[in-house]
Amino acid sequence: SILNYTQEPILKPILEQISILSHVYSENVKKLKENKTNIHISMAFNNKFLYPVLVAMESILSNNNKDKSFITCHLLCSDDVTELTLSKIKFLMNKYSNNLRIIFYGMGQNFMRLNNKRYSQCTFYRLILPIICSEDKILYLDADILVFKDLSEMFQLDFNDNYILGMLDYCYYGVDYLGIKSEKYINAGVILLNLEKIRKDKV
C-alpha cells in the first residue's frame, strides 16, 4: 500500500490521487523469490506508450538471469490508461509468471498542469517514487529503452551515500544555460534511486 505521508501538507493532495490499480503475481511468487535478488524496476507511461513499454519489459525479462533474479515492475500510469492497456501488459505474466510481479499505480491528475507538447506529465512521476514505493532502492527506466543484459549488477551498485546513481548522457551539451555543468549532466532515463536515504533525509 501507499506509504503514510498524509500528514505532510505538501504531499497530501498528491497522495490522495494515487491508487494501486492492480497488483499482479503468480500464486507461487513467494516461494520462487527465495534466494533470489529482487530487482525493483519502475517505468512511467500513458496509453500512447503501451507498445514501447511492452518492448522494454520484454527486453528486461528476456535478459534476466532467472536463476538469480526476480523482477518486480512498478508501473506508473497516467489517468488515460485503460483496462485493455493493463490487460495487454499483464499478458507478459503468461510468459514470465515464475519470475515477475507487476504493480500498477494510477497517478491521477498529478503534474497535469506541467503537461505540454515537449514534456508529458509522466516525465515527473519518478519524482514521487520515494513516497509511493516502500523499497530501499529502485531502478527507474524510461519506457522507450532496450535492455541487452541482466540488470543485477547495475541494481546492486554501491550508492556510497549518494541519493542517486546516473550515467553521463552521450548528448550532454546545451545545459549550461540552466546553470548545470555539461560534464555533470546525467541521462535521467536510467537512474538508480536510493529511496531509503531520500526518505531518511526527507529530500
N, C-alpha and C positions, 0 to 999 in steps of 0.2 A: 504494500500500500504506500501511498504518498507520505513522505515524512512529515512530521508535525511541525510546520513552520508557521502555523496560523496566527501565532502571537506576534509575528513580525509585521508591522503595519504596511511596509512596502511590498512584502511578499504575499500578503493575504489575498488581494484581488487577483494576483497571478494564479495562485494555487486553487482558488475557487473555480477556475475554468478548466483545470486539468483533471482528466479522469483516465482510469485504466479501461480501455476499450475491449481488450481481450488478452488473456494470458494462455498461451498455447504450449502444451508439452505432452509428452507421452507418459503413460502410467508408470513406466519403469525408469523414469528420469533419475530419481533419487539414487537408485541402485547403480545406474550407469555412470553417474557423476563421481562416484567414489574413486579415489586415487587418480583423478584427472585434474588438470588445471582448468578452472572455469574462466574462459575468456569472455569478458563483457564488452560488447561492441554496440555502438549507437549510431543510427543514421536518422536524418530528418527528411521528410518528403511530403509532397502534396499529390493529388490524384493524377496530375500530368506526369509525375515521375515514377509511376508504377514500374515500368519496364526497366529503367536504369537500376532501380532498387533490386529487382529480381535478378538482373545480371550480376550486380555487385555481390549480392548474397550468395549466389551460385558460385562465384569465383572464390569467395571466402570459404565456403563449406567444402567445395571440391578439393581445395588445397590444405584443408585442416588435417592434422595428424590425429585421426580418430581414436587411436590407442592412448594418446596422451592428453588430449584437449577436448573440452566440451564447450560449445558455443551458446551464449545467451545474447540474443539480439534485442536491444531496447529501441524500438522504432517510434519516433516522434512524428505524429500525424497531424496535418492541418485539418480544419473542420470540413473540407470538401472531400475528404477521403471516404469512400463508400464501403458498404459491407462487401460488395463484389470485389473491390480492390483488396480488402483484407483477406477474402477467401482465396484469391489468387496467390497471395504471399504465403498463406497458411498451407497451400498445396506443397510447398517445399518440405513440410513435415512428412509427407509420404515417402520422400527420398532420404531424408536425414533424420528421421524420427528418433533414432537411437543416440543422436549427438547434438540435438538442437532444442532450445527453448526460445519462444518469441513472446515479447511483451509489447503490446501496442498502447501508446499513450495518446489520448486525444488532447490536443493543446489548446482547443477553443479559439478565442479571438486574440490571444496573446500576440503582441507585436504586429497586429494587423495595421496599425497606423503607420508602421515603418515600411509597409509593402509598397514597392514601386517597380518601374519597368526593369531596373537593374538588379534589385535585390528582393527576393521573396521573404516573407516573414519567417519562413522555415530556416533561413540563414541564422536567425537569432536564437532558435530553440536550444542550441547546445549550451547557451549561457546559463540555463537553469537546470542542467543535469545534476549539479551537486544537491539540489533541494528536492528532486523527484526520484533520484536513484540512491539507494542506501549502500551501494557497494563502495569499497575502498578506492577503486580506480576504474576507469572505463576508457576504451579506445574509440574516439569519435572519428568516423569516416564520412566524407561526402558521398552522396548516393550515386555519383557518376564515376566512381573509381573501379579499377580492376585489381584484384589481388592475385599474385602469381606464386606465393609460397605460404607456408604455415606461419601464423601470426604469433605463435607462442613466445618466440624470442623478443619480439617487439613489446608484447604485453608485459613481459617480466623485466623490462629495463629498470634500472635503479633511478629513482627520481632525484636522489641526492638533495632532498629537502626542497625541491622546486615544485611549483604548482602545476606546471605542465611541461611536457616534452614535445618538441616540434622539430620539423626539419626545414632547412632553408629552402625557400621557393626558388625554383630554377629561373623564374622570371620575376626577380625581386626589385627591379628598378622602378622608379616613379613614385616612391612613397616618402621621399624626403620632405615634400611639401606638407606632409602630415606631422612632421617632427619625429619621424621614425627613421632610424639609420637603415639604409637599404641592406647592409650586410647582416642585419639582425632581424630581417623580415622573414617570418615563417609561413609556410603553407597551412592555413587554418583548416584545410580539408582532411588533414591527417594529424590528429593530436591525441596524445595520451594525457588524460586528466587525473591529477592526484586529488580525487574527491574528498578523501579523508582530511587532508591538510587544508583544502579550501574551506570545508565546513568548520574545522577546528579554529582557523584564523578568521572566520566569518567574512571571507572575501566576497 
